[in-house]
Amino acid sequence: MRVALYVRVFTPRHAQTQTIEQQVIRLQEAVGEHEWTLEEEHIYRDEGYSGATLNRPGLDALRDQAALAALDVVLLTAPDRLARKYVHQMLVIDELQQQGCRVEFIERPMSDDPSDQLRLQIRGAVAENERALITERTRRGRLAKVRAGQLLPWCKPPFGYHTDPEHPRDPTSLRIEPHDAAIVQQVFGWYLEEEGTIRQVATRLTQAGVATPTGKVRWNGASVRGILQNPAYTGTAYGNRTQTVPWRRRASALRPVGKGEMQRLRPLHPGAAA
């Protein structure tokens, strides 16, 4: 019996309750009880990867090996180690079974019995609901801290400011970079001159040899516009300013719409600023 192990931990908080190595030890003990054969290269790990997506290197490697008919059984501690969403669990389980490789969970054994299948669906739905609740609570908690001035609304500060790399969202670590701040002031100054334009400002910055916020030697209109339109330079910072929406743009009429999602600014409403 050729067996593979799959283990996954997403965040340090999860690792406190069950680390990667703790999962491996438990699974190895189960392998020993069944007297199966386990090769070291067939222990697949995904540390720091969310169970909400199937895009994981360890899981991909496992699926590749199963496609080569190199495995008979895959052992995991629980279904949520495989995936958080029930539909993802079933997709991978069905795929592996079609390759002659069955999936077993030592904490919650599963069979073809309809009752076991129903319990697996319920557990998957509960895990998905818990994840949605945690995500929403985290979002609202961060937004409340932003409004209270206890958390910066961005991980990367605007050009001209500096924060502690270890605590990038700590308001007490926010500092002005004199050199970069002078460039920001110059951008506004040139733009406010009579007949000043964004293109002229970009040209003058490039000719003066001033590096862009990303370290490039050539400024463009988007770089200048990003500074001029940033409300942080007028004393207002916004939290929760973007939202995920379906992708609607096309590179050309002959190409598909593109990626599934894109980021868009939320409509401003009272209380949005922090």
Summary of the structure (lengths in Angstrom):
residues: 274
radius of gyration: 25.9
end to end distance: 59.8
largest distance: 83.2
contacts: 721
relative contact order: 0.08
helix: 45%
strand: 16%
